Amino acid sequence: MVVYWEYAFAENFILDGLLLYLAIRCARSRVCVWRLLLGAAVGAGEALLFPVLALPLWCSYAVKVLGGALLCAISVHDKNPRAYLVSAAAFFLLTFALGGALLAAYAFFGVEYAEGNGFLVERAPVGLVVGGAAVFAIAVVRGTGYLYRFRRRRRNVLSCTLKEGEREVKWQGYADTGNHLEFRGQPVCVASAAAIFALYGRNVREAGRISVGTVNGTADCPVFECEQLEVAVGKEVVVRKGVYLTVGEVNAKEYQLILHTALTEV
């Protein structure tokens, strides 16, 4: 198999640059372009030098790990050690994932390749490598964004206990910074009609009405007063008396109540 070093350098430069960029994005750090390009160039140089070295198998993988750590040290601009550790961990995980995906693609398309002590030499169409890397990058960016959004949402989901007379219900509440509803100068939480019925039963009585903005426009909604609301915020339990609730659309499976953030302050 004949390997042209300039093609191998360009291919590894693109792949290393892509992996480093994705790793830094996974750590939510700022991307420094010149550091990223320098890290990708060093990685491409390592890829050319490594097959020439006659190293034992255990030593070859140790050198590869150290080389990956060096690339992250060059590319990560954030001085926070946590950002570097997260970026390095993401870089190694993404490298293994992309390598496995490319090997599967090579096997599927019958691409000729040879494996050595920790390195891979292949003869693949440029379009296959670049196209596969692009699909991989899109999947990682979207997956990472979804995980961060899910984590942020879960962090704002709090255990709540509402008491009205002899009735007591335990719901999950979402502390929504976008909830600015107020009634008589007090914050208002949003619950579904079914949840309101579960709390009050047939003895539900309106305390008044407010205008609630929805995706379908503005609606005039009833307001109900709850005797007590308990919200678990970390190790603390915030107790509020005389909390107002209104009826709205709460379609999430993770929570049944949209909290006003003023009610979660310890």
ZITABEL-V535424 format. One record per helix or strand. SS is the DSSP state (a for helix, b for strand). FROM is the first residue (numbers start at 1). TO is the last residue. If there is no record, write none. Layout:
# ZITABEL-V535424
((SS | FROM | TO) (SS | FROM | TO))
This chain:
# ZITABEL-V535424
((a | 5 | 26) (b | 31 | 31) (a | 33 | 50) (a | 57 | 75) (b | 76 | 76) (a | 81 | 109) (b | 112 | 115) (b | 120 | 123) (a | 126 | 155) (b | 157 | 164) (b | 167 | 176) (b | 182 | 183) (b | 186 | 191) (a | 193 | 203) (b | 208 | 214) (b | 217 | 233) (b | 236 | 247) (b | 257 | 260) (a | 261 | 264))
